[in-house]
Every structure is written in structure tokens, then in C-alpha cells.
């Protein structure tokens, strides 16, 4: 199952901005854009970020042939709002979705009418567009349907809860549900079925690329691997390891992701379009399990030495893998510690294709085109996050200072990220000036929204 990764000469695009003149692929064509978003993939799950037990040769080579960033920030630390930031160019202070919120028997809170996405921008610039994998921002009969937010084609899971089974009873082709015989939709680690969903999803990505080889195209490849439940149809090279089934499954899921990334990159080269295709690979949040859990102890590097994990606003929950490859467009072999964030993707794509974000459409992101081509990252006043599951959490980073507040009535925590990336020493008492600055930034960075009031955990439990 670990497919050889000899030819990953394809192009990558983690472009995020819109200020310099438009970048172009060889020959002046608009570049194809692929964003591979892996569900719950942590930095430390990959060999190029320090993992030693789980094998990821294709992604490691992708990093060696492009740019690997160590401070790529997600939108926030759970699925739907993080993906909303990626699609809309808005951070959590302005995002219409700031938590995972279930709606009905299937689906999540939808993107509202009027939401502008990167898919709409690229479709307007003449791109064929597809979302393949998982959506989670609105069912097909809502304003958040992917088919109403700029995508020509959708394939996979719409609902996040449905995606908890890798042996689902059905998937969607556009808005048409199709049944999968032999699957019972189980969500047990030991569960099996006739068809592993990733088999269908991976094939659909290759089909879309082949059909649109003449370009330009935008593929948002929202892979569900390695999100729990940790199910796999083939443990491959890990089947004989003296590990638990969950550990063998998790490792195999990450390696299966790697294999499918390798297949996609190889296809770009086979079709002769890798030098005009930009590819970005990222996780939608940091590690999904704590370092002292069974999986954390087994794989060690899952949080990469950072504090916190999914659903926390410490660095271990916010930093994710961020790899960009584009032969001839992005210098190979570069590692950067400069930060960027998901909300930079939309403006970057605008610059790449020479499009303008429509008048009146808000955008918090900055163009990273120059950065990814070898320059410095753009300077910005701050990065901002919040999350509304349990208590309303907030975090803000400005320069090398980071502030975290785990509820509106909780004390402000201040960390020196440059000298203390693990956020082990809270210096708020020593630096009241920084705590005051953080208060100001947290206040000014957000717009109140009735759906997302700032509440402590006890207020949320009481329904206030």
C-alpha cells in the first residue's frame, strides 16, 4: 500500500495573496491550483516534520522539492470553522462559522447567503472547480451547499458526522446520493465493509484532473484521513507491528494519505502539467490526540513538542503541516519559520490568476505569493482565533507574542513564541503591558455575532 513515490514532480500551490502582479505558469497560462486538506493531520505525523515510525515518503519528497513551513496556522482547531477560514479568507473574528454546529439529522450550520469563497473567485476567472472528500459547511438544500458556493462538482461526504465512518452506506456525487452495497456505516475501529470510502474519493480526484488536464482547474481535495474513527481496509506495512489495532490503523491511514498524494502528483507529471500546477498540503488543525494518550506516546512527534491539541488554542492545536510545491514557481528545498494562515489562501489565489476580490467583499488575508517564491512573509498587525465549543476561547499572536484566554472570565496568558514555542511559561504577571495589548487586540479583532456570543463554559451549559 505504500506506493513508490519516485515521481512527484508536480506543482504546488500554497498561494495566498493578492498584491504583486499575477504569477503565471510556464507559457503564461493560469496555473492549476490544488489544495490538499487532510482531516486532523498533525505536523509531527509526517517524516519531514520529525516522525520516525509512520512512513510518508511521497509527502517528504514533496517537501524536499518545494517549501516546508513550520508555522502554518489553521483557521481554528475544529473542522467546519477552520475550513470556513480557508474558503472565505476570513479569520474567526469575522467568520460566519466559529464552531462545529450540527443541523438536523445530517449536516452542519451552512455558510450564509452572500458568502464569497475562493471557489467563486476562481470559477469567475475561468476555472473548472471541484470539492472532493468532505465539505461540512452546508447540505445541498441550504445556502452553504458547495454547488452554490462556486464548485462545479462535489463528490464524497457532505456531513462531518457521516464522515466518521470509512465504510459509509452512501456518498454523494454532486447532490445525488448513491448507495454503497456491502457497507453498514459502522464507526468502530474494528469495523469493516465492502468498500473503503477513500478508494472512491482518491479515484474521483484522478478522474477530475484527467478530465480537466487542459486547465485551468481548482481542486479542493478535502481528504478525511486520518480523522477518527481510525478505520483502514489494509494495515499494510504495519500489520505485524506489536501495537494496538488503533495504533496500526492510525499509522496505516497516514501512510495511505501519503500514497494517494503520491498518485496525484505522479498523474500531474504523466499528463505533462506539473510545471503549471500549484499544490498545497495542510492539515485542518493540529494533533487530534494529546501527547500522553496511547497514540501520543506511540508516535511521539504528534504534537511536535508543542502544547495543546485539537479544540485548544495553544500552538499544538493551531499549527499544522504546510507544504507548497510548484516546479519553477516555488524554490525547492526551502524551510521557513515565518507564519501564515488559512485566511491567506483566497487573496493569494486572486493574485495568482490576476483576479480582483469584488468590491465590498471582506478579506482578512494577505498575499503570500512573494513569500512562497522566495521572499519574506508579509507583515501584519496580528493573527486572531476564537472557538465556541464549551467556553468561548480566544487567542491572538502579534510578532513573537502570543496570548490565550480560555473563556471571557479567565485570566489572560502571555507567551514568548520565539523563545517558548511550547507555551510553558506564562509571563502575563511580569508583562501587564502585553496583557493590556492582548485585551485590545482581542476586542478589536472580532465582530459580535448573535450566533457566537462570548460565554464561559458554565453559561453555555446553562443555555445562556
C-alpha positions in Angstrom: 0.0 0.0 0.0 3.0 2.3 0.3 3.2 3.2 -3.3 6.6 4.3 -4.5 6.9 8.0 -4.8 9.7 8.3 -7.3 7.9 10.9 -9.4 6.3 13.6 -7.5 7.4 16.2 -9.9 4.3 18.1 -9.9 3.5 21.6 -8.9 2.3 23.0 -5.8 0.4 25.9 -4.8 0.1 27.4 -1.5 -0.5 30.8 -2.8 -2.1 33.2 -0.7 -2.5 36.7 -1.6 -3.2 39.4 -4.0 -0.8 42.3 -4.1 2.1 41.8 -6.6 1.4 41.2 -10.3 -0.2 37.8 -11.2 2.1 34.8 -11.2 1.9 32.6 -14.3 2.9 29.1 -15.1 5.3 28.4 -17.9 4.0 29.8 -21.2 1.8 32.3 -19.4 -1.1 30.1 -18.6 -3.1 30.5 -15.5 -1.8 27.8 -13.1 -3.9 24.9 -11.9 -4.4 25.0 -8.1 -4.8 22.0 -5.8 -5.3 22.4 -2.1 -5.0 19.0 -0.3 -6.6 19.4 3.2 -6.1 16.4 5.4 -8.5 16.0 8.3 -6.7 16.1 11.7 -3.2 15.5 10.2 -0.6 16.8 12.6 2.7 18.2 11.7 4.5 15.5 13.6 2.7 12.7 11.7 5.0 13.3 8.7 8.6 12.3 8.3 9.6 15.7 7.1 8.4 17.2 10.4 10.2 14.6 12.6 8.0 11.4 12.6 10.0 8.2 12.7 7.5 5.3 13.0 5.0 6.4 10.3 6.3 6.3 6.8 5.4 9.2 4.5 8.0 9.1 1.6 5.8 10.9 -1.0 4.9 13.9 1.2 8.5 14.0 2.4 9.7 14.2 -1.1 7.1 16.8 -1.9 8.5 18.9 0.9 12.1 18.4 -0.3 11.1 19.6 -3.8 9.2 22.6 -2.6 8.7 24.7 0.5 8.0 23.3 4.0 6.7 25.8 6.6 6.8 25.3 10.3 4.3 27.9 11.3 1.3 27.3 9.1 -1.8 28.2 11.1 -5.3 26.7 10.6 -8.5 28.8 10.8 -9.2 27.4 14.3 -8.9 24.0 15.9 -12.0 22.1 14.6 -13.3 21.2 11.2 -16.1 23.5 10.0 -14.7 26.9 11.1 -11.2 26.0 10.1 -12.4 25.2 6.6 -14.6 28.3 6.5 -11.5 30.4 7.0 -9.8 28.6 4.2 -12.7 29.1 1.8 -13.6 32.7 2.7 -10.4 34.5 3.6 -11.9 35.5 7.0 -10.4 34.8 10.4 -12.5 33.8 13.3 -13.3 37.3 14.4 -15.3 37.8 11.2 -16.1 34.3 10.1 -19.8 33.3 9.7 -18.9 29.9 11.2 -16.9 29.8 14.5 -17.6 26.3 15.8 -18.9 22.9 14.7 -22.6 23.1 14.9 -24.8 20.2 13.9 -28.0 20.9 12.0 -30.8 18.2 11.7 -30.1 14.5 11.1 -27.4 15.3 8.6 -25.3 18.4 8.0 -23.7 21.4 9.8 -24.6 25.1 10.1 -24.4 26.4 6.5 -22.4 29.2 5.1 -25.0 32.1 4.8 -26.3 33.6 1.6 -23.8 36.1 0.2 -20.7 34.3 1.5 -17.9 34.6 -1.1 -15.5 31.8 -1.5 -12.2 31.1 -3.2 -14.1 28.7 -5.5 -16.4 31.5 -6.7 -13.3 33.7 -7.3 -11.6 31.0 -9.4 -14.7 29.9 -11.2 -15.2 33.6 -12.2 -11.7 33.6 -13.6 -12.5 30.6 -15.9 -11.5 27.7 -13.7 -13.2 24.3 -13.5 -13.8 23.7 -9.8 -14.3 20.6 -7.6 -14.5 19.8 -4.0 -13.8 16.1 -3.4 -13.7 14.5 0.0 -15.6 16.2 2.8 -17.4 19.5 2.9 -19.2 20.1 6.2 -20.4 23.7 5.6 -24.0 23.2 4.5 -26.2 20.5 2.9 -27.3 20.7 -0.7 -30.7 22.3 0.2 -29.1 25.1 2.1 -27.2 28.3 1.2 -24.0 26.5 2.2 -24.1 23.8 -0.5 -20.7 23.5 -2.2 -22.6 23.7 -5.5 -23.9 27.1 -4.5 -20.6 28.4 -3.3 -18.6 28.1 -6.5 -17.9 24.4 -7.1 -18.9 22.8 -10.4 -18.5 19.3 -8.9 -18.7 17.7 -5.5 -18.0 14.1 -4.5 -17.9 12.5 -1.1 -19.3 13.3 2.3 -21.2 16.5 3.0 -21.8 15.9 6.7 -19.0 15.6 9.2 -20.8 13.0 11.3 -21.4 10.9 8.2 -17.6 11.1 7.6 -16.9 9.3 10.8 -17.4 6.0 9.0 -14.9 5.0 6.3 -17.3 2.3 5.3 -20.4 4.5 4.7 -23.7 3.3 3.4 -23.7 6.1 0.8 -21.8 9.1 -0.6 -22.8 12.0 -2.8 -22.0 12.6 -6.4 -22.8 16.3 -6.7 -26.1 16.5 -4.8 -27.1 12.9 -5.8 -26.8 10.3 -3.1 -25.6 6.9 -4.2 -25.8 3.8 -2.1 -22.7 1.6 -1.4 -23.6 -2.1 -1.2 -21.9 -4.1 1.5 -21.3 -1.2 3.9 -23.1 -0.7 7.1 -21.8 2.7 8.1 -20.1 1.4 11.2 -17.8 3.6 13.3 -15.9 1.0 15.2 -12.1 0.9 15.0 -12.5 -2.8 14.1 -15.2 -2.1 11.6 -15.0 -3.3 8.0 -17.1 -3.2 4.9 -17.1 -3.9 1.2 -15.9 -0.5 0.0 -13.4 1.8 1.7 -14.6 5.4 1.0 -11.1 6.7 0.4 -10.8 4.3 -2.6 -13.7 6.1 -4.3 -12.6 9.6 -3.3 -9.0 9.1 -4.5 -10.1 7.8 -7.8 -12.5 10.7 -8.2 -9.6 13.2 -7.8 -7.6 11.5 -10.5 -10.7 11.4 -12.8 -11.3 15.2 -12.3 -7.6 16.0 -13.1 -7.6 13.9 -16.2 -10.9 15.4 -17.4 -9.6 18.9 -16.9 -6.0 18.5 -17.9 -6.2 21.3 -20.4 -6.9 23.6 -17.4 -7.2 25.8 -15.6 -8.7 23.9 -12.7 -9.1 24.2 -8.9 -9.2 21.0 -6.9 -10.1 21.3 -3.2 -9.1 17.8 -2.1 -10.5 17.5 1.4 -9.2 14.1 2.5 -10.9 12.6 5.5 -7.8 10.6 6.5 -6.6 10.3 9.3 -9.6 11.6 11.2 -11.1 9.2 13.8 -12.8 6.8 13.9 -9.4 5.1 13.0 -10.5 2.6 10.3 -8.5 1.2 7.5 -9.1 -1.6 5.0 -5.4 -2.6 4.8 -2.8 -2.1 7.6 -0.1 -2.7 5.0 3.5 -2.4 6.4 2.2 -2.1 9.9 0.1 -5.2 10.2 2.8 -7.1 12.0 3.8 -4.4 14.4 3.4 -5.2 18.1 1.0 -2.2 18.5 -2.7 -2.0 19.3 -5.2 -2.2 16.4 -5.9 1.5 16.8 -2.2 2.4 16.5 -1.7 0.2 13.5 -4.8 1.7 11.9 -3.7 5.2 12.5 -0.2 4.7 11.0 -1.7 3.0 8.0 -4.2 5.8 7.5 -1.4 8.4 7.4 0.6 6.3 5.0 -2.5 5.7 2.9 -2.8 9.5 2.7 0.8 9.7 1.6 0.2 7.0 -1.1 -2.8 8.9 -2.6 -0.8 12.2 -2.6 1.9 10.4 -4.5 -0.6 9.0 -7.0 -1.9 12.5 -7.6 1.5 14.1 -8.1 2.6 11.3 -10.4 -0.5 11.9 -12.5 0.3 15.6 -12.9 3.7 14.6 -14.3 2.3 11.9 -16.5 -0.1 14.4 -18.0 2.7 16.9 -18.5 1.0 19.6 -16.3 3.1 19.5 -13.2 5.0 22.7 -14.1 1.7 24.6 -14.4 0.1 23.1 -11.3 0.5 24.5 -7.8 -0.2 22.2 -4.9 -0.6 22.9 -1.2 -0.8 20.3 1.5 -2.0 21.1 5.0 -3.9 19.7 8.0 -7.1 21.4 9.2 -5.9 21.6 12.8 -3.1 20.3 15.0 -2.9 16.9 16.6 -6.3 15.2 17.4 -4.9 13.4 20.5 -2.9 14.5 23.5 0.8 13.5 23.9 0.1 11.4 27.0 -2.6 9.3 25.2 -1.8 5.8 23.8 -1.4 7.2 20.3 0.6 10.2 21.5 3.0 8.0 23.4 3.4 5.6 20.5 4.1 8.2 17.8 5.8 10.8 20.0 6.0 13.5 17.4 2.3 14.0 17.0 2.3 17.5 18.7 5.9 18.2 17.7 6.7 19.4 21.2 4.0 22.0 21.2 1.4 22.5 23.9 -2.2 21.5 23.3 -4.1 19.7 20.6 -7.4 19.8 18.8 -10.0 22.1 20.5 -7.3 24.2 22.3 -5.9 27.5 21.0 -2.3 26.7 22.0 0.2 26.1 19.3 -0.2 22.3 19.2 -3.8 22.8 18.1 -3.2 25.7 15.7 -0.1 24.9 13.8 -0.3 22.3 11.1 1.6 20.9 8.2 2.1 23.4 5.5 3.9 22.3 2.3 3.9 24.0 -1.1 5.3 22.7 -4.3 5.4 24.2 -7.8 8.4 23.4 -10.0 9.8 26.6 -11.3 7.5 28.7 -9.2 8.5 27.8 -5.7 12.2 27.2 -4.9 12.9 23.7 -3.8 14.4 22.6 -0.5 13.4 25.7 1.5 12.2 25.5 5.1 10.6 28.7 6.5 9.7 29.6 10.1 7.6 32.6 9.0 3.9 32.3 9.9 0.9 32.3 7.5 -2.7 31.4 8.0 -5.6 29.7 6.1 -7.3 33.1 5.5 -4.4 34.0 3.2 -5.4 31.4 0.6 -8.2 33.3 -1.1 -6.2 36.6 -1.7 -3.2 34.5 -2.8 -5.3 32.8 -5.4 -6.6 36.2 -6.6 -3.1 37.4 -7.2 -2.1 34.1 -8.9 -4.8 34.3 -11.5 -4.9 38.1 -11.9 -8.4 38.3 -10.4 -9.8 41.0 -8.1 -11.8 40.3 -5.0 -15.2 42.0 -5.6 -15.8 45.4 -4.1 -17.4 45.1 -0.7 -16.3 41.5 -0.1 -14.3 41.4 3.2 -11.0 39.6 3.4 -8.6 39.3 6.3 -5.8 37.5 4.4 -2.6 38.8 2.8 -0.9 37.6 -0.3 1.9 35.1 0.2 2.9 34.8 -3.5 6.1 36.7 -3.0 6.9 34.7 0.2 6.4 31.4 -1.5 8.5 32.5 -4.4 11.4 33.0 -2.0 10.8 36.4 -0.4 9.7 37.3 3.2 6.2 36.7 4.6 4.1 39.9 4.7 4.0 41.8 7.9 0.6 42.0 9.6 -0.7 43.5 12.8 -1.9 40.2 14.3 -3.3 36.7 13.8 -6.6 36.0 15.6 -8.6 32.9 16.6 -11.6 32.0 18.6 -13.7 28.9 19.2 -17.2 28.5 20.7 -17.4 24.9 21.9 -17.7 24.8 25.7 -16.2 28.1 26.8 -15.6 30.8 24.2 -11.8 30.6 23.6 -9.6 33.4 22.2 -6.0 33.6 21.0 -4.0 36.3 19.3 -0.5 36.5 18.1 1.4 39.7 17.2 5.0 39.5 16.3 6.5 36.8 18.6 4.0 37.4 21.4 1.0 35.1 21.8 -2.0 35.5 24.1 -4.5 32.8 25.1 -7.7 33.3 27.1 -9.7 30.2 27.8 -13.0 31.9 28.5 -14.1 35.6 28.9 -13.7 35.5 32.7 -10.4 33.5 32.6 -7.1 35.3 33.1 -5.0 36.3 30.1 -2.0 34.2 29.4 1.0 35.6 27.6 3.8 33.6 25.9 7.0 34.4 24.0 6.5 32.2 21.0 10.0 32.7 19.7 11.7 31.6 22.9 9.0 29.4 24.2 7.1 27.7 21.4 5.8 25.1 23.9 4.0 27.9 25.8 5.3 26.6 29.1 5.9 29.9 30.8 3.1 32.4 31.2 4.6 35.8 31.6 1.3 37.8 31.9 2.1 38.8 35.5 5.5 40.1 34.6 4.3 41.9 31.5 1.0 43.7 32.2 1.6 45.9 29.2 1.4 42.8 26.9 -1.7 41.6 28.7 -3.3 45.0 28.0 -2.2 44.9 24.4 -3.8 41.4 24.0 -7.1 42.7 25.5 -7.2 45.5 23.0 -6.4 43.2 20.0 -9.0 40.6 21.1 -11.6 43.3 21.4 -10.9 44.9 18.1 -10.3 41.8 16.1 -13.8 40.4 16.4 -17.3 41.5 15.4 -20.1 40.4 17.7 -22.4 37.9 16.1 -25.7 36.6 17.7 -24.8 33.0 16.9 -21.4 33.3 18.7 -21.7 35.2 22.0 -18.7 35.2 24.3 -19.6 32.8 27.1 -18.0 30.9 29.9 -18.5 27.1 30.0 -21.0 27.3 32.9 -23.1 29.8 30.9 -23.1 27.6 27.8 -24.1 24.6 29.9 -27.0 26.7 31.4 -28.0 27.7 27.8 -27.3 31.4 28.4 
